[in-house]
Amino acid sequence: MFAVNTLLQRVVSGLVRTGNLSITGPNGQKHTFGDGTGDPVHIQIKTARAERAIGFDPMLAAPEAYMDGDLDFLEGDTLDLLRVAFQNMGPGGIDAMWSKAIEGVRNAFRRLHQVNTTNRSKRNVQRHYDLSGELYKLFLDDDMQYSCAYFENPDVSLEDAQTAKKRHLAAKMRLKPGQNVLDIGSGWGGLGLYLAKTFEVDVLGVTLSTEQHGVATERAQAEGLENHVHFEIKDYRNISERFDRIVSVGMFEHVGLNHYRTFFDKCAQLLKPDGVMVLHSIGRTGPPYATSAFIRKYIFPGGYIPSLSEVLPSIEKSGLVVNDIEVLRLHYADTLKHWRARFLANRDKAKALYDERFCRMWDFYLAGSEAAFRWQDLMVFQIQLTRKNDTLPVTRGYIEKTEKALEMHGMAHEPEKAATKPPARKAAPKRKKVVKKA
């Protein structure tokens, strides 16, 4: 026991220099780390097995111990613990020599974890996105947006921030009536339905999730939009039609570093000569680093969060033209704060759907993700792409103008005609009363 305690103490002492962290081990001994500043966090490690595992590999073993009930909180919670940890460590790694070596090996072999063939990609998606839709309804907004919201001010609701996200993306796409749009990774269909209703465009949404496809299809039928919004279970690599606009939100994180060139080459092939593409993805402000071992093992197998330095070379080689790059700082941290608060408020319902271990796993996932966006190097980037450099206006004013028109009137086509109601579609079916699936 002495050797295990010594190893754990060395790891934590090497990490926690500021803050106020206490650990009570299975032998009942309490040790305090940090300089005593900030709110106290006190964890109890209940078994020697968990204590030993955390000493050797804290980034994976600590969340596993929490999931198994071998680690509990006497003061504070998961987010408080991660705040102390992340505010003390550098981006992506920690200072304790042994643990740093383990993370270094993971980083060196990160490409091997991202061999996302079409079959493997589908299995990876099913692990996360084919969980019960009832689970996601417990914490998402009414439109089931499972990606970073856009907080135009910090006091807006999650629903308003997700609506603002859709406006922001749509404005960058510069849509016109009658165009066709490809939504790669269409989720529960909210963005595709919004674009079709607001801009009178036709949308093809593709996903690898059976659960999401079923919900999205039902929503399109309920809103009378099935002739204009179509969802398919299909890998983007198997699409051949060309599109005026392409949008992809929260899907690129699942492509994998090995497949970036394939992704952008395919998008260049699918985009019409005067087309516009907007890519919305999680990224890093720092250098490349391996996916969190916990996230890769339990939440997003095959997932990878890139640095821009890993993304841009593949875009350049594809022939696509980068028109604009925007980095959204802290927006996802605030999104996750809302999600976690709603999840915890509905924890009993989530436990009824799954079990206690699942709830602990998701608490750590949501808290860990918020912490990484708030105190480490994660961010969201939006890259606007075309095939020609004269497709879009040379200044960004049209984006804000369109967003304001969308907010005021709920309908926009082009910035100069944003407040003008478009002509009705020919032979459009009578729309039914909207049934929200949230």
C-alpha positions, 0 to 999 in steps of 0.5 A, spaced: 500 500 500 505 504 501 508 504 494 501 505 491 500 511 495 507 514 494 506 513 486 499 517 487 502 522 491 507 523 486 502 524 480 498 529 484 503 533 487 506 534 480 500 536 477 496 540 483 500 546 484 494 551 485 487 550 488 485 546 494 484 538 492 484 533 498 484 525 497 482 520 502 485 513 500 482 506 502 486 506 508 482 512 511 488 517 510 487 524 507 492 528 503 491 535 501 494 538 495 495 545 492 496 552 495 489 552 498 486 557 494 479 556 491 473 552 493 475 545 496 475 539 492 475 532 496 475 525 493 475 519 496 478 513 493 475 506 496 479 501 493 486 499 492 485 497 485 482 504 483 488 507 487 493 503 483 490 505 477 489 512 478 497 513 480 499 509 473 494 512 468 490 518 471 486 521 465 483 514 464 483 511 471 480 516 474 473 517 470 473 509 470 473 509 478 468 514 478 463 510 473 464 504 477 463 507 484 470 506 486 471 514 487 466 519 490 466 526 492 466 528 499 466 536 497 465 538 490 463 534 484 466 532 477 467 539 474 470 542 480 475 536 480 477 537 472 477 545 474 483 544 478 486 538 474 486 542 467 488 549 470 494 546 473 496 542 466 498 544 460 494 543 454 493 535 452 498 532 458 500 532 465 507 533 468 507 527 472 513 523 468 510 516 468 503 519 466 506 524 461 509 518 458 503 514 457 500 520 454 506 521 449 505 514 447 497 515 446 499 521 442 504 517 437 499 512 435 493 517 435 493 515 427 491 508 429 485 509 432 482 513 426 482 508 421 475 510 420 473 505 414 465 506 412 463 500 416 467 502 422 465 509 421 458 506 422 459 502 428 462 508 431 456 512 430 452 507 433 456 507 439 453 514 441 448 516 436 444 510 436 442 511 444 435 512 445 432 519 443 429 519 449 436 520 453 437 526 448 431 529 449 433 530 457 438 535 456 438 538 448 434 544 446 427 543 443 430 542 436 435 537 438 441 540 436 447 536 439 452 541 437 455 548 439 450 553 440 452 560 438 451 565 444 450 572 442 450 574 449 451 570 455 444 571 458 440 567 452 437 561 453 439 554 450 434 554 445 435 562 443 443 560 442 441 554 438 437 558 433 442 563 433 447 558 431 442 556 425 442 563 423 449 564 423 451 558 419 445 559 414 448 566 413 455 564 411 452 559 406 448 565 402 442 561 400 437 562 394 431 559 393 431 553 389 438 551 391 439 544 393 443 543 399 447 537 402 447 536 410 453 531 412 451 529 419 444 531 419 443 529 426 436 529 428 434 534 422 433 540 425 438 544 421 436 541 414 428 543 416 430 550 418 434 551 411 428 548 407 423 552 411 426 559 411 430 559 404 425 554 400 431 550 398 431 542 397 435 538 403 439 532 403 441 530 410 445 524 410 447 520 417 450 513 419 445 513 425 439 509 425 436 513 431 437 520 428 435 518 421 428 515 424 427 521 428 429 526 422 424 523 417 418 523 422 419 530 423 420 532 415 413 528 414 410 531 420 412 538 418 409 537 410 416 537 408 418 530 405 418 533 398 423 538 400 427 535 405 430 527 405 434 524 410 438 517 408 443 513 412 449 513 407 456 515 408 458 521 405 463 517 401 458 514 397 454 520 394 455 522 387 450 528 386 452 535 386 450 540 390 449 548 390 451 548 398 454 543 403 454 544 410 457 539 415 456 541 423 459 536 428 461 531 424 468 532 422 470 530 429 468 523 426 472 523 420 479 521 423 486 524 421 487 519 416 481 521 412 481 528 411 484 528 404 478 523 402 473 528 406 475 534 402 476 531 395 469 528 396 466 535 398 470 538 392 467 533 387 460 534 390 460 542 390 458 545 384 463 550 381 459 556 384 457 553 390 459 554 398 460 549 403 461 551 411 464 546 415 463 547 423 467 542 427 471 542 434 478 543 434 484 545 438 488 552 439 494 548 440 498 543 437 495 536 435 494 531 441 491 525 442 484 524 443 482 523 451 483 516 452 476 516 456 472 519 451 475 515 445 474 508 449 467 510 452 464 516 448 466 517 441 470 511 439 474 513 432 473 520 434 479 526 433 479 533 435 484 536 430 488 542 430 487 547 424 494 545 422 492 538 420 486 541 417 488 546 412 493 542 408 488 537 406 483 543 404 489 546 400 490 540 396 483 539 394 483 545 390 477 548 395 478 555 397 478 558 404 474 564 404 473 565 412 475 562 418 472 563 425 473 561 431 468 560 437 471 561 443 467 558 450 461 558 446 461 550 447 463 551 454 456 555 455 453 550 451 455 544 455 454 547 461 446 548 459 446 540 457 450 538 464 445 542 468 439 539 464 442 532 464 443 532 472 436 535 473 433 529 469 438 524 472 433 519 475 430 519 468 436 517 465 438 512 470 431 509 468 433 508 461 440 506 463 443 505 469 447 508 475 454 507 471 451 510 465 449 516 469 456 517 472 459 516 465 455 521 462 456 526 468 464 525 467 463 526 459 459 532 460 463 535 465 470 533 462 468 536 455 466 543 458 472 543 462 476 542 456 473 548 452 473 552 458 480 551 461 484 548 456 485 548 448 478 546 445 474 551 441 470 550 435 472 553 428 467 554 422 471 554 415 467 557 409 469 554 402 468 555 395 471 552 389 472 559 386 475 566 389 469 570 387 463 566 389 462 570 395 462 578 397 469 580 399 467 583 406 463 579 411 458 585 412 453 580 408 453 575 414 451 580 419 446 583 415 442 576 413 443 574 421 439 580 423 434 579 417 433 572 419 432 574 427 427 580 425 423 577 419 424 569 420 425 569 412 431 570 408 434 569 401 439 574 399 441 580 404 438 585 399 431 581 399 431 579 406 425 581 408 421 580 402 416 574 402 418 569 397 413 566 392 410 559 394 413 553 391 409 550 385 405 544 387 408 544 394 404 540 399 399 543 404 403 543 411 401 540 417 401 542 424 409 542 426 410 536 431 416 537 435 420 531 437 424 534 443 
